[in-house]
Amino acid sequence: MSTAPLLPHGIVVPQPHSTLPRFGLICVGDELLSGRRTDKHVAHTIDMLQKRGLQLAYVHMVGDGRADIAQQLRVAFASGDVVFSCGGIGATPDDQTRQAAAEALGEELVLHPVAAEFILQRSREMAEQKGLVFDPASPDHAQRLQMALFPRSAQIIPNPYNRIAGFSCGHVHFVPGFPAMAWPMLEWVLDQYYAQWAGQQRYAEASALVQDAVEAKLTPLMLDIEDRFPEVKVFSLPTLQHPEYGPHIDLGVKGSPAQVEQAFAYLLEGLQGYGCKVAKVLPLVMR
């Protein structure tokens, strides 16, 4: 961790990356694996990054088991990537992410004074709203304070929804599972720590709907394109039935704008040699 600069509340900025980092996402919760809840973080994180000219490199989904979360976090901490972890930082028995983070780091959980003060303010306000006298020694308040126990090296992430803070350990950032809380907190992290990378991961995508095509026969062409244009990747998305185009492949190239258009022209030319019919050229995507 760098010792400077400081953000409000004494937050220390993580040591900056020297090159564009990769961005990853971990979604925590048994409810996601059982189907009791449907994940919303993946789509939002993709959109949030794309608006800043960045891309999501990977997603991992893990249940509530502390050992499983800790194993995933060890990989995240060692990667040097920017990793967002959503879920499991509450104070009920199924919330194990804080404990798993401390285990993965080999650190103890300690009460973060600023996070604890935010919870104190929140508890006092909740009591006042109910017309009650706030008792800082009450079991309810003591239970809420569990949510201010972070690994010793952690920095807080402000929570504009209810002030129950998340936390960061290096470039791994922990927020609640609730989208109303998590999403503005992730936006804050991106804009505070990674604004310098906005717009630096330029991306383009060009594709066509191809009929009378067999992926296995087109594989040599795909490999040839990736060999000729190293800043481009080929993608092939088959559709078995379609009311207008019937069976077809959404075949295209994506990557560096400097090479995508040239690579796509080479792809279209190559398809002619395979006797494929291009039913539709899709609009070029640039961001």
C-alpha positions as CSV (number, residue, x, y, z in Angstrom):
1,M,0.0,0.0,0.0
2,S,1.1,3.5,-0.8
3,T,1.3,6.0,2.1
4,A,0.0,8.8,0.0
5,P,-2.2,10.5,-1.2
6,L,-5.0,10.4,1.3
7,L,-8.7,10.6,0.4
8,P,-11.4,11.8,2.9
9,H,-11.6,9.9,6.2
10,G,-7.8,9.0,5.9
11,I,-8.3,6.5,3.1
12,V,-5.0,5.5,1.6
13,V,-4.8,5.2,-2.2
14,P,-3.6,1.7,-3.4
15,Q,-0.2,1.6,-5.1
16,P,-1.1,2.6,-8.7
17,H,-0.6,0.1,-11.6
18,S,2.2,1.0,-14.1
19,T,0.2,-0.5,-16.9
20,L,-3.5,-0.9,-17.7
21,P,-4.8,-3.5,-15.1
22,R,-7.3,-6.3,-15.7
23,F,-10.7,-6.0,-14.0
24,G,-12.4,-9.0,-12.4
25,L,-15.6,-9.6,-10.5
26,I,-16.4,-12.1,-7.7
27,C,-20.0,-12.6,-6.8
28,V,-20.6,-14.3,-3.4
29,G,-23.7,-16.1,-2.1
30,D,-25.3,-19.5,-2.0
31,E,-28.5,-17.8,-3.2
32,L,-26.8,-17.2,-6.6
33,L,-25.8,-20.8,-7.0
34,S,-29.2,-22.2,-5.9
35,G,-31.1,-19.9,-8.2
36,R,-32.9,-18.2,-5.2
37,R,-31.6,-14.9,-6.4
38,T,-30.5,-13.9,-10.0
39,D,-27.2,-12.1,-10.3
40,K,-27.4,-8.5,-11.5
41,H,-23.8,-7.5,-10.8
42,V,-22.2,-9.0,-14.0
43,A,-24.2,-7.0,-16.5
44,H,-23.9,-3.8,-14.4
45,T,-20.1,-4.2,-14.0
46,I,-19.7,-4.7,-17.7
47,D,-21.7,-1.6,-18.5
48,M,-19.9,0.4,-15.7
49,L,-16.5,-0.5,-17.1
50,Q,-17.5,0.0,-20.8
51,K,-18.7,3.6,-20.0
52,R,-15.1,4.2,-19.0
53,G,-13.6,2.5,-22.0
54,L,-12.6,-0.6,-19.9
55,Q,-13.5,-4.3,-20.1
56,L,-14.3,-7.0,-17.6
57,A,-11.8,-9.8,-17.9
58,Y,-13.4,-12.5,-15.8
59,V,-16.2,-13.4,-13.3
60,H,-16.2,-15.9,-10.5
61,M,-19.2,-17.0,-8.5
62,V,-18.7,-18.6,-5.1
63,G,-21.0,-19.7,-2.3
64,D,-21.0,-18.7,1.3
65,G,-18.4,-21.2,2.5
66,R,-15.5,-19.3,4.1
67,A,-12.8,-21.7,2.8
68,D,-14.1,-21.4,-0.8
69,I,-14.2,-17.6,-0.6
70,A,-10.7,-17.4,1.0
71,Q,-9.4,-19.6,-1.8
72,Q,-10.8,-17.3,-4.5
73,L,-9.5,-14.3,-2.7
74,R,-6.0,-15.6,-2.4
75,V,-5.9,-15.8,-6.2
76,A,-7.4,-12.3,-6.4
77,F,-4.8,-10.8,-4.0
78,A,-1.9,-12.5,-5.8
79,S,-3.1,-11.5,-9.3
80,G,-2.5,-7.7,-9.0
81,D,-5.8,-7.3,-10.9
82,V,-8.5,-4.9,-9.9
83,V,-11.1,-7.2,-8.4
84,F,-14.6,-6.3,-7.2
85,S,-16.2,-8.6,-4.6
86,C,-19.9,-8.3,-4.1
87,G,-21.7,-9.9,-1.2
88,G,-21.1,-11.5,2.1
89,I,-19.9,-8.5,4.2
90,G,-22.9,-8.3,6.5
91,A,-23.1,-9.5,10.1
92,T,-25.3,-12.7,9.9
93,P,-23.8,-16.2,10.1
94,D,-23.9,-16.7,6.3
95,D,-21.8,-13.5,5.7
96,Q,-18.2,-14.8,5.6
97,T,-16.4,-12.6,3.2
98,R,-14.8,-10.3,5.8
99,Q,-13.5,-13.3,7.7
100,A,-12.3,-15.0,4.4
101,A,-10.5,-11.8,3.3
102,A,-8.6,-11.7,6.6
103,E,-7.8,-15.4,6.3
104,A,-6.5,-15.0,2.8
105,L,-4.3,-12.1,3.8
106,G,-3.1,-13.7,7.0
107,E,-4.4,-10.8,9.0
108,E,-6.7,-10.4,12.0
109,L,-10.0,-8.6,11.9
110,V,-10.0,-5.3,13.7
111,L,-12.6,-2.6,14.3
112,H,-12.1,0.2,11.8
113,P,-12.7,3.4,13.7
114,V,-14.3,5.4,10.9
115,A,-16.5,2.5,9.8
116,A,-17.5,2.1,13.4
117,E,-18.3,5.8,13.7
118,F,-20.5,5.6,10.6
119,I,-22.4,2.7,12.2
120,L,-22.8,4.6,15.4
121,Q,-24.3,7.5,13.6
122,R,-26.6,5.2,11.7
123,S,-27.8,3.4,14.9
124,R,-28.4,6.7,16.6
125,E,-30.5,7.9,13.7
126,M,-32.5,4.7,13.5
127,A,-33.3,4.9,17.2
128,E,-34.4,8.6,16.9
129,Q,-36.6,7.8,14.0
130,K,-38.4,5.2,16.2
131,G,-38.7,7.7,19.1
132,L,-36.3,5.6,21.2
133,V,-33.3,6.5,23.3
134,F,-30.1,5.2,21.7
135,D,-28.1,2.8,23.8
136,P,-24.6,2.2,22.4
137,A,-24.3,-0.8,24.7
138,S,-27.4,-2.5,23.2
139,P,-27.0,-5.9,21.6
140,D,-28.4,-4.6,18.3
141,H,-25.7,-1.9,18.1
142,A,-23.0,-4.5,19.1
143,Q,-24.2,-6.7,16.3
144,R,-24.1,-3.9,13.7
145,L,-20.5,-3.1,14.8
146,Q,-19.5,-6.5,13.4
147,M,-19.8,-4.9,10.0
148,A,-16.9,-2.5,10.9
149,L,-14.5,-5.5,11.5
150,F,-12.1,-5.5,8.5
151,P,-8.7,-7.0,7.9
152,R,-6.1,-4.8,9.5
153,S,-4.8,-3.4,6.2
154,A,-8.2,-2.5,4.9
155,Q,-9.4,1.0,3.8
156,I,-13.0,1.9,3.8
157,I,-15.3,2.4,0.8
158,P,-18.0,4.9,1.7
159,N,-21.6,3.7,1.3
160,P,-24.0,6.6,0.3
161,Y,-27.1,4.4,0.9
162,N,-26.8,3.8,4.6
163,R,-23.2,4.6,5.5
164,I,-22.3,0.9,6.4
165,A,-18.9,1.0,4.7
166,G,-17.3,-1.5,2.4
167,F,-13.6,-2.0,2.4
168,S,-10.6,-2.3,0.1
169,C,-7.4,-4.4,0.6
170,G,-5.0,-3.2,-2.1
171,H,-6.8,-3.6,-5.4
172,V,-9.5,-6.0,-4.2
173,H,-12.6,-4.1,-3.2
174,F,-15.4,-5.5,-1.1
175,V,-19.0,-4.2,-1.3
176,P,-22.4,-5.5,-0.2
177,G,-24.5,-7.7,-2.4
178,F,-27.4,-5.2,-2.6
179,P,-27.2,-3.4,-6.0
180,A,-28.5,-0.1,-4.5
181,M,-25.5,-0.1,-2.2
182,A,-22.9,-1.9,-4.3
183,W,-23.1,0.0,-7.5
184,P,-22.5,3.5,-6.3
185,M,-19.7,2.2,-4.1
186,L,-18.0,0.5,-7.2
187,E,-18.4,3.7,-9.2
188,W,-16.7,5.5,-6.3
189,V,-13.8,3.0,-6.4
190,L,-13.4,3.4,-10.1
191,D,-13.4,7.1,-10.1
192,Q,-11.2,7.6,-7.1
193,Y,-8.5,4.9,-7.8
194,Y,-8.6,4.1,-11.6
195,A,-9.7,7.3,-13.4
196,Q,-6.4,7.5,-15.2
197,W,-7.2,4.4,-17.2
198,A,-10.6,5.6,-18.5
199,G,-10.7,5.5,-22.2
200,Q,-7.3,3.8,-22.6
201,Q,-8.7,0.4,-23.5
202,R,-10.0,1.2,-26.9
203,Y,-12.2,-1.6,-28.4
204,A,-13.8,-2.3,-31.7
205,E,-16.0,-5.2,-32.9
206,A,-17.1,-6.1,-36.4
207,S,-19.2,-9.1,-37.4
208,A,-21.5,-10.6,-39.9
209,L,-24.3,-13.2,-40.0
210,V,-23.0,-16.1,-42.1
211,Q,-25.2,-18.7,-43.7
212,D,-24.2,-22.1,-45.2
213,A,-21.2,-22.2,-42.8
214,V,-19.6,-24.9,-40.7
215,E,-17.4,-23.8,-37.8
216,A,-15.0,-26.7,-38.2
217,K,-14.3,-25.8,-41.9
218,L,-13.9,-22.1,-41.0
219,T,-11.4,-22.7,-38.2
220,P,-8.3,-22.5,-40.4
221,L,-9.5,-19.0,-41.6
222,M,-10.1,-18.0,-37.9
223,L,-6.6,-19.1,-36.9
224,D,-5.1,-17.3,-39.9
225,I,-6.8,-14.1,-39.0
226,E,-5.5,-14.2,-35.4
227,D,-2.0,-15.0,-36.7
228,R,-2.0,-12.1,-39.1
229,F,-3.7,-9.6,-36.8
230,P,-2.2,-10.2,-33.3
231,E,-4.3,-7.4,-31.7
232,V,-7.6,-9.1,-32.7
233,K,-9.5,-12.1,-31.6
234,V,-12.1,-14.0,-33.7
235,F,-15.5,-14.9,-32.2
236,S,-18.0,-17.4,-33.6
237,L,-21.5,-17.6,-32.2
238,P,-23.8,-20.2,-33.9
239,T,-27.6,-19.9,-33.9
240,L,-29.5,-23.1,-34.7
241,Q,-32.8,-21.5,-35.5
242,H,-33.8,-17.9,-36.5
243,P,-37.1,-16.7,-38.1
244,E,-35.3,-14.6,-40.7
245,Y,-31.8,-16.0,-41.2
246,G,-32.3,-19.7,-40.3
247,P,-29.2,-21.5,-39.0
248,H,-26.3,-19.1,-39.1
249,I,-23.1,-18.0,-37.4
250,D,-22.4,-14.6,-36.0
251,L,-18.8,-14.5,-37.1
252,G,-16.6,-11.6,-36.4
253,V,-13.4,-10.0,-35.0
254,K,-12.9,-7.8,-31.9
255,G,-10.0,-6.0,-30.3
256,S,-7.8,-3.1,-31.2
257,P,-9.6,-0.5,-33.5
258,A,-6.3,-0.2,-35.4
259,Q,-6.7,-3.8,-36.7
260,V,-10.3,-4.7,-36.5
261,E,-11.5,-3.2,-39.8
262,Q,-8.6,-4.6,-41.8
263,A,-9.1,-8.0,-40.1
264,F,-12.8,-8.0,-40.9
265,A,-12.2,-7.2,-44.5
266,Y,-9.9,-10.1,-44.7
267,L,-12.5,-12.3,-43.0
268,L,-15.2,-11.3,-45.5
269,E,-12.8,-12.0,-48.4
270,G,-12.0,-15.4,-46.9
271,L,-15.6,-16.4,-46.5
272,Q,-16.1,-16.1,-50.3
273,G,-13.6,-18.9,-50.8
274,Y,-15.6,-21.2,-48.5
275,G,-18.8,-20.6,-50.4
276,C,-20.5,-19.0,-47.4
277,K,-23.3,-16.5,-47.8
278,V,-23.1,-13.3,-45.7
279,A,-26.7,-12.6,-44.8
280,K,-26.1,-9.4,-43.0
281,V,-23.1,-7.2,-41.9
282,L,-23.7,-5.9,-38.5
283,P,-22.8,-2.3,-37.5
284,L,-19.3,-1.7,-36.4
285,V,-19.0,-1.2,-32.6
286,M,-16.4,1.3,-31.3
287,R,-15.8,2.3,-27.7
